[in-house]
């Protein structure tokens, strides 16, 4: 038995030694591969760069949105036939979902480390920084940019990567927020925009995102490939792929040309997406918002709470495809209170009436102003922004209304886009008399959140003869 045990120990020790040797070999092979990859990329950066002329998609509309909207002097008399076949809605109680708080993590400091902190929209975050990450930038050229990459890739940047990944997950940051977070930390480290852009380029690339840098005269710019279209953001094409200029304010101004490189660091880099698949987890700066609206002479009051820190985050958001807004997630704090208040009003009502009540809330609960009047530029609002601001226009109201219909009534919706207007349409479970469109074999009835006092099935007169583009 002793001999058997001894043999087992010898075999185990031999296996462990072999595995350790194999693991070390693989790690060394990977390090060698990364060193060679970084060296090859840096050498490639020293070769010919090309100057690109920037373009921009400025607006989604062919015509300017109207400064004033038509409204019906009174609500249409209810049609009994529409209500007869409409089923009653039965909405489950809206549960207040408690969001897990932000994790507080103690950062282990090495002897030469120091904690560097930023306030990211009300949330304080710290990263251990070491002077070994400092670098020089005497001139702006392809050679100086290549030298930066070569120099920084030789540093042990992995602790920075791990810390960034922790904060990304802790705050549930999407790609736009990740960019802003890394850039803001870069500004804290180096105090200079060009250096911050180089640092952000390196970090985001190592995190697997498809970003580039370019320059003109005295400025270095960060560009990224985006999986959807942006508006009012300068871009150029490389190999049929758009690269948009990223700036913290969301809209780069006064840039006509940029010099950059054609190659990629890796084939496996991911295009950025500005989708809001999860609500950001930021410390709350609570703002109470109250609303009042009338439906057939009965006044309804409700309220919700919005996080001002989140509103501030959205203020510089690059203007994106409509689907980014239609599919966005609302924070649990705002969602729970808003939906619970509306549920009390529409639960037990006929489906068609419940839709009309939601229409009236969005039609009359907010003042109307175009983006030009309110912000001086075209800006689509996320649902929480519409709830926060005193004024909104057609697209903002449509996005909020469709969110409410989907989350309270579980009905399918589409957007209806005209040359200077956007509305929505809802697929009911019963037929009514009114305007509608068939999309993919399903009938959707017009529901215009901007046409004050209009019910489902009613189209503004000026659009009755127009065929809109469906957004779904």
Number of C-alpha atoms within 10 A of each C-alpha: 6 7 8 9 10 11 12 12 12 12 12 12 12 12 12 12 12 12 12 12 12 12 12 12 12 12 12 12 12 12 12 12 12 14 15 12 15 20 19 13 18 22 15 18 23 16 12 11 16 12 14 17 14 17 16 13 12 14 15 15 13 10 11 13 18 13 12 10 14 12 14 11 9 10 15 12 8 11 10 8 11 17 18 12 15 18 15 16 18 15 16 10 12 17 12 14 11 9 10 8 11 15 11 8 12 7 12 11 13 10 7 10 14 16 13 14 15 16 12 18 17 16 14 11 18 18 20 17 19 17 10 12 15 11 13 10 13 7 10 16 20 22 15 16 21 19 19 19 21 18 16 17 18 12 10 11 15 11 12 16 14 12 15 22 14 14 19 19 14 18 22 19 22 19 19 19 20 19 21 20 23 20 24 20 23 21 19 14 19 15 12 11 16 20 22 23 26 22 24 26 25 20 22 22 18 17 15 16 22 23 26 26 22 25 19 16 10 9 14 22 22 21 23 22 24 21 14 16 15 21 19 20 23 25 27 20 14 14 7 7 14 19 22 26 25 23 19 16 12 18 18 16 12 7 12 12 18 21 19 22 19 12 14 15 19 14 9 10 17 17 17 19 16 21 20 20 14 14 16 20 20 23 18 16 14 14 13 12 15 13 15 13 18 15 16 13 8 7 9 16 14 18 18 21 21 26 20 21 19 21 19 13 17 16 14 14 19 21 22 21 16 18 14 17 22 23 15 18 19 19 19 17 18 20 22 19 19 20 20 20 16 21 20 13 15 22 18 14 17 19 24 24 19 22 23 21 23 22 29 25 24 27 25 19 19 21 12 20 19 22 20 13 12 16 10 9 13 17 24 23 25 25 24 22 22 20 26 22 14 14 19 24 28 25 25 28 30 27 27 22 27 27 21 22 18 13 13 23 19 11 16 15 22 23 25 22 18 17 16 13 19 25 28 26 26 24 19 21 13 13 16 19 12 13 16 19 18 11 12 6 7 11 17 22 25 25 29 29 32 29 22 21 23 23 25 26 18 19 20 18 9 8 12 11 9 10 12 17 13 17 16 12
